[in-house]
């Protein structure tokens, strides 16, 4: 049996299910432009007759509700203030909601602490039911090519070869920066201990390197 959440006999037309964005128990803002919902129905639970997708716009940074499964029970929580929510814009939704397949919704990107679907139960039913509500993160396009730039003390690294993925730089250098275009990734890794082997950079001996790695 699937896990499910329902509004069974809540006697209100203002039930909602939400996704909160957080890190280690603290709510944090995220950019979001989509929502997917799987509905559950049986003899008493039906699809909503009306719904609105909203995002949190309150000025107050919300705390995590004491009971995330029953946030509406905390009347003083900012999530229960209708003025703190705004309807998403340019919503693209299924022509008809379905309990047999996932319902996908997209809308203009927003930055928020939470997104919710507020629903009204259909006449003749005891409530609305969900088995899953999800938001997908946007995929970063893969870079087919990337230009790498490495600077040592503000000057471009001499004899740079993009096909070479590792460089060792003398500790005497004051500043090492590396950048990549087209979503490329470059990492400057400080050395944590002396190396037993001796390497050379521009003809100088060094035992305290910085390591630069990049993904071509």
C-alpha positions, -999 to 999 in steps of 0.1 A, spaced: 0 0 0 13 35 -9 19 60 18 -7 87 15 -18 121 29 -54 130 29 -77 158 41 -102 132 54 -131 151 71 -111 183 79 -143 202 72 -125 231 55 -120 242 19 -85 256 27 -64 224 29 -30 225 14 2 204 10 35 220 7 72 215 1 96 234 24 132 241 14 159 238 41 193 228 52 201 211 85 167 221 100 168 257 88 146 269 60 165 284 31 154 300 -2 155 280 -34 147 289 -70 118 268 -83 97 266 -114 78 233 -113 57 210 -91 46 174 -96 17 158 -77 5 122 -75 -31 121 -63 -49 93 -44 -85 84 -47 -108 57 -32 -145 55 -24 -144 86 -2 -113 105 -13 -114 123 -47 -95 147 -69 -98 184 -60 -124 204 -78 -103 235 -75 -66 242 -67 -41 270 -65 -3 267 -65 13 294 -44 48 303 -30 58 320 2 64 357 0 62 368 36 88 393 49 94 371 80 119 343 76 99 313 87 110 288 113 104 251 106 69 243 119 68 223 151 47 196 134 54 197 96 26 172 91 0 195 107 12 230 102 -23 244 101 -27 235 138 -2 263 146 -24 293 140 5 318 147 29 303 122 35 326 92 26 298 68 -10 302 81 -12 339 71 -29 341 37 -11 374 30 23 355 30 14 335 -1 12 345 -37 -2 326 -67 24 315 -92 23 331 -127 20 316 -161 10 282 -148 10 253 -173 -11 224 -159 -28 192 -172 -61 198 -188 -76 174 -164 -61 161 -131 -55 124 -129 -50 98 -101 -35 73 -124 -4 92 -134 18 121 -121 4 155 -127 32 180 -138 29 218 -134 54 245 -145 54 282 -138 76 313 -138 107 308 -117 104 322 -81 128 323 -52 111 312 -20 111 292 12 81 271 4 57 261 -24 22 248 -17 -9 235 -35 -41 247 -19 -71 226 -27 -109 223 -24 -124 189 -22 -150 179 -48 -187 178 -38 -197 144 -24 -162 135 -13 -147 134 22 -114 150 11 -84 151 -12 -55 126 -11 -19 127 -23 8 100 -24 37 122 -35 45 159 -41 79 167 -56 99 196 -71 127 189 -95 159 209 -96 169 225 -129 196 206 -148 227 225 -156 236 220 -193 267 199 -199 296 218 -214 308 203 -246 338 227 -245 351 250 -219 379 276 -218 401 273 -187 420 302 -174 446 299 -146 463 330 -130 492 330 -107 497 363 -89 475 379 -115 494 366 -145 483 338 -168 500 305 -162 527 300 -188 528 269 -210 492 261 -201 478 230 -218 440 224 -216 445 187 -219 466 186 -188 443 183 -158 468 189 -129 493 216 -121 515 221 -91 523 257 -80 550 269 -56 537 279 -21 556 312 -25 529 323 -50 506 348 -33 473 342 -52 461 314 -74 428 317 -93 412 295 -119 380 299 -140 361 280 -166 334 290 -191 303 270 -201 297 256 -167 331 240 -165 346 231 -131 380 242 -118 392 234 -83 422 249 -65 433 224 -38 457 236 -11 484 212 -1 480 197 34 516 184 38 550 184 22 556 160 -7 583 135 -6 590 138 -43 605 169 -58 586 186 -87 596 217 -107 576 246 -119 593 272 -141 627 257 -131 622 262 -94 622 235 -68 593 233 -44 581 210 -17 549 230 -7 526 230 -37 491 240 -45 473 216 -68 449 228 -95 425 203 -110 400 209 -137 375 187 -156 379 191 -193 
